[in-house]
């Protein structure tokens, strides 16, 4: 493929990403948002689970972002162009300063790219950016990234690569930067009361659309019912991670409202195929037949979600229409386990954490028990869950309930880290699977990519390396005066939240 033309005009960079803020929207000084837990990290290159990402995403800018319709939009980069299949040039804004007043330049972008792609830095996001092999600043406002081959998912991944200030990061330790992060985003870090809340303050010098609220409080409230009670008592403005029962409670309570959207996130039952009894493909097939996806979606989740048979949701590129996996058939599951015999009775743990809907985890355990499997739920905190799940086959638990989103709306950001043998999240070692995943991230042609992802989904369905369950929805309880658009990538941008008054 030859030289490609610029596909984002500089004029587009000036367009707002959402409705301009009115005088009424500025009337509320503090917005309070209740999450399940506190961030695991405010260093954006160290973690990207939702409770971390949705806080630090407001402290830092990225090269590019997505608008409320899910299309690529400029952020620090005003325009970009492919110079070749493996080189992309970005022209960046020259009016951006970090929160300490220092100017953001191309050198900061190069530093940020090289930091997150340095294997010694050991970012858990490395697998999403390791196709980048070089970053060069041509001048203060021009950066060229080079990939190790055609890398069609690059822009999608760059929507979540935060730009950090080189002069700050090099002067402090990792722990010090995590405790006092400095970015260029619409909100500044103010304080972190561990286990309680993170407070951000509006960046009044922000180059782009400013927030409606002078301050934002992100609170850790593990119990979902307590989060809803906070909303209904007026002590919080947005509550996240509520289920269908609590959504109905909000809708019928006369205080607040529900905002929801189906997302790119896929819920799945993860299995370590190197550990008994899940190293037996017959046991994995029995598990696939034992799990009633429709029952989970309709009976527990109130129809907000949708069953899926692949690790990609319809909100992401790489979803294949008509893909099917083993259907719900508990009698077939029992037959298979009877054939396996005593090894199928080997006990195994289902690792979970409070952030997940425990009704689903308990239902999964019951469904497995009903067909004769010996599964036991193991609860841990989210930090430990992440540590176990991303540390390779020896540490990854026998099984776990998980929900995955890359924030990029591309199958590469979901399938590659979960399935490719080079990833710390993966325990599968399948050369055919690795080859298809590598090929899918190495061709620009969209039809070819889709064909490779179809092959990946067929391999997964044939071997039941994981059992996809459903396309997850993001469900918020929201105060009556708050307006925003829930996004398929689940980003919560403070400067896109509007206050319309009581």
HUKAKA-V645242 format. One line per field, one symbol per residue. ss: DSSP state (h for helix, s for strand, l for the rest). psi: psi as a letter, one per 30 degrees, with the letter a starting at -180 (. if undefined). burial: b if it has 16 or more other C-alpha atoms within 10 Angstrom, else e. A space follows every 10 residues. Layout:
# HUKAKA-V645242
ss: ???
psi: ???
burial: ???
This chain:
# HUKAKA-V645242
ss: lllllllllh hhhhllllll lllhhhhlls ssssslllll lllllllllh hhhhhhllll lslsssllll lsssllssss ssssllssss ssllllslll llsllhhhhh hhhhhhllhh hllllhhhhl lssssssssl lsssssslll lllhhhhhll lslllhhhhl lllhhhhhhl llllllssss ssslllssss ssllllllll llllssssss lllhhhhhhh hhhllllssl lllhhhhhhh hhllllssss ssssssssss slllllllll hhhhhhhhhh llhhhhhhhh lllllsslll llllllslll lllllllllh hhhhhhhhhh hhhhhllsss sssllllhhh hhhhhhhhhh llllssssss lhhhhhhhhl llllllllss ssssllllls lhhhhhhhhl llllllllll hhhhhhhhhh lllllhhhhh hhhhhhhhhh hhhllsssss ssssssssll lsslllllll lllhhhlssl ll
psi: kakklkgkle efffklfakk kleefgfkek kkkjlellkf kgjffflhle feefefffel llelakaffg lkkkcekell kkfafgkkkk klkggkklfg fkkkleeeee eeeeefgjef fhkfgeffff fkflkkjeaf gkkkkklglk ifgeeeeffg jkjljefeef flleeeeefi kkagafkkke ljjkfdlkkk kkjfgkfakl lfkelkkjkj iekeeeeeee effgflfkkl hlaeeeeeee efffkllkkl kkafkkkljk kjgfkkgffj feeeeeeeff jjeeeeeefe gggelkklgl gklffkkfkj kgklakljie eeeeeeeeee befffkklkj kllffljfee eeeeeeeeef gglikkkjkl leeeeeeefg glefeklell klkkkfgfhk eefeeeeefk ffkfflfkjj eeeeeeeeef ggkfjeeeee eeeeeeeeee eefheljkel jllkkkkkle gkkljkkfgg kjjeggkkjf l.
burial: eeeeeeebee eebeeebeee beeebbebeb bbbbbbbbbb bbbbbbbbbb bbbbbbbbbb bbbbbbebee eebbbbbbbb bbbebbbbbb bbbbebbbbe eeebbbbbbb bbbbbbbeee eebbbbbbbb bbbebbbeee bbbbbbbebb bbbbbbbbbb bbbbbbebbe eeeeeebbeb bbbbbbbbbe ebeeeebbbb bbbebbbbbb bbbbbbbbbb bbebeebbbb bbeebbbbbb bbbbebbebb eeeebbbbbb bbbbbbbbbb bbbbbbbbeb ebbbbbbbbb bbbbebbeeb beebbbbbbb bbbbbbbbbb eeeebbebbb ebbbebbeee eeebbeebbb bbbbbebeee bebbbbbbee bbbbbbbeee ebeebbebbb bbbeebbbbb bbbbbbbbbb bbbbbbbbbb bbbbbbbbee eebbebbbbb bbbbeeeebb bbbbbbbbbb bebbbbbbbb bbbbbbbbbb ebbbbbbbbb bbbbbbbbbb ee
